[in-house]
Structure formats: C-alpha cells, structure tokens
Amino acid sequence: MAGGGGKVACAAWIRRREDKATRVFAVHGRPSPPALEVLGFDSGSCSLSEEPLARIVLGEDPDDAPLAVAVHPTGDELVCTTAKGCRLFKLIFEEFTVRFIESKAPAIESVGLQKCVAFSTDGAKFAIGGEDGHLRIFHWPSMKVLLDEPNAHKSFRDMDIRLGQVKQYFSLTD
C-alpha cells in the first residue's frame, strides 16, 4: 500500500491543470498517527506512488484523526474534518513536491464532528454535514453563511453539492 501501509480513513482526488495537461493526485487521511498524505497518480499503470509527495501529521490525539476530506476544484485547498472540527490547508505544488500550509477558517474550526464535507463543482460553495444532522452551506472563500439548518437530517453519511437553488445543493442518504 502507498505511503507506508496502514489503514486509510478518507480520501479524495486532486486534479491540477498544468500546461494544458491534467495531473491527478490523491490525498488520504490516516488514523494512526493522525496524518494527511498526498500521493501522485500514474494514469499509465493506474497506480498511486509508493511514497507520499507530502505528509502532515495532524496531532497525537485520536481526536485529531481525519474523518473526511474535500478538495477545492482548483486543487489548491482542502478541508479535513476531525472529531475536533474542520481544518483548512493550502496545497503548494512545486516541481517535484507538494507542501501543506494550514490556514485559519474560524467559521468551521469549532463546529465539532462533521462526517461530510463537499465543494460545489465551481468551487463557490462549501457544505458540511454533522453527525448531529446539522447542515451548513458557506460561500467560498468568504465563508459567508448561506444556510445553517441545525435539524436538516438525522445524520449525514454522504453529500453532493449541485448547482442551482440552495435547497437543491445537497442529497442525503440514511
């Protein structure tokens, strides 16, 4: 398994447009130690790189373990959820490496356990769904609240943002 083996808690694709070609990477979270890793994807062999291009340890506490991850459509930012809340990272792509830079996002840092996170396909909206059924939709990157519905659903397991009206931005599953 890429990145040294072990359990993967969550994952997402990162697509980057560079010089008229699309390069694809994967980001995944590991529970022990709590970390995020970025791996290169080789479309010829349909495989991930053995060693991560970037790795960031999120802490030592089990509550620092990543639960879900969403990547902005530009591939420049990602949000990772933990039991403590959400963490925002900028991704800096250099010639042969990638760097994580943690950014402040007060509107989502202390929201508690969020099982689902998603960006709209145009990157203008960001939604989070809590284990408690609380749904929040923000305008990205201003973090202006577009929807804050504490009792949207019993619990969230999956989420998809669709372009259109706010009430159509998400689909829920039991």
N, C-alpha and C positions, 0 to 999 in steps of 0.2 A: 504494500500500500504506500502511496506517495506521502512524503513528509514524515517518514519515520514510523508509520503504522499507528495503531490505536484507533479508538472509536471516533467517528465524525458525528458531531451533534447537529450541524446545519451546514448548508452550502448554497452558493449562488454563482451564476456566471457573470463575468465581467467582459464586456465587449468594448474594444477600443478601435476607433478609426484612425489609422496612421498611414499617410502617404497612399491613399486610395485602396488600402487593404485593411481588412478587419482582422485584428488579432484577438484571440479569445483566451481568457484566463479563468480560473476558478478560485473562489475564496471559500474556505470552510472553517468551521469552528470546532475546536476540540475541548472536551470537558476536563481533561486532566493532563498536565496543568492547563487551566483555562487560557486558551490562545486562539488567535486567528492566523491563518496562513494563506498566502496567495501562491497558486501553482500555475505554471504555463500549460497550455493545451496544444498538443501536436495533432492537427487535423489529419495528417497523413497516416499516422499509426493509431489515431483515435484514442490517445492516452494522455494522462497528466504527467508532468515532470516528477521525477523521483524526489527531488529536493525542492523545498519551497523557495520561491523568489523573495519572499518576505514573510516574517513571522513577528507577531507581537503578543506577548504574554499579558493577559488582562488582569491578573492578580493571582493570589494564592488561595483565596476563599472559594469553596464550592459555589457560592452565590455569584461569583464572577464568571462562571462558565457560560459560554454563548448558547442561546436557545434558538435564535433565528437571526437571519441576516438578509438585508435587502441592499442591492447595489443601484445607485442612480444610473439612469440610462446613458449618461456620458461616460461612466466608468471612473469618474474622478472622486466619488464619495461613496461611503457605505454606512449603514446603520446596523449595529449589532445589539440585540437585546440580551439582557441577563436578568436574573431574579431581582437585581437591584434597580433596573431601569434600562434605558437605552443609551448607547454610546455612539457618537458620530466620529468617523475617521475620514480624512482626506487621503487619497492614494496618489502618490507622486511616482510616475513611471519615468525611469531613466533608461539609458541604453540597454543595460542587461539586468537591472534591478528594479525593485519596487519598494517604496517606503510608506509606512503608515504614519500619519500625523493626527493625533487626537485633537478634535475641535470641541468647543463648548456648544451645547444646544440645550439651554436651560428648560425650554418648553417640554422636552422629552426625557431629560436626565432622571427625574424623580417620579416617573409615572408608575413605577412598580413593574410587576411581571407582565410582559407583553409577549404573547405567543406568535402573533402575526405582524409582519411589517411589509409594506409594499409601496413602491413608487408607481405613479402613472407612467404610461409609455412615453409621454412627452416630458416627464420629469418635473412637471409643475405642481403635482400633488403628492403628498406623502401621508399614508394612513397607518395607524397602529390599532391593533385589537388585543384587548387584555383577556386574561384568563377569567376575569370577573364579568366579561361581556361588555366592557366599556370600549366604545369606538371613538377614535379621534381622527379627523382629517385636517391636514395643515396645507397651506400654500407653501411651496418650496421655492426659494430658501428662506423667505421671510419668517416662516413658522407662525404666520397669522392663522388663527384657528378658524376653519371653515365649518366644521361640525364637531360637536362634543356631546355625544349621546351615551350617558352612563349605563343605560339598560337596553342597548341595541340588540343584544343576544345573550343566551345563557353563557356561552364560552366560544372563543374563536379557535378554529383549527387551521383554516386556510382563508386567504383573502386575495382578491384581484381587483385592481382599480381599472375602471373603464371610463373612457371619455364620455362626457355627457353631463347630465344633471347629478348633483351631489348624491341624491338618494339612489342613483344607479352606479355609484363608484365602487361598490363592494358586493361580493357574493359570499354567502355564508354556508357552512355545512355543519350539521350536527355531529 
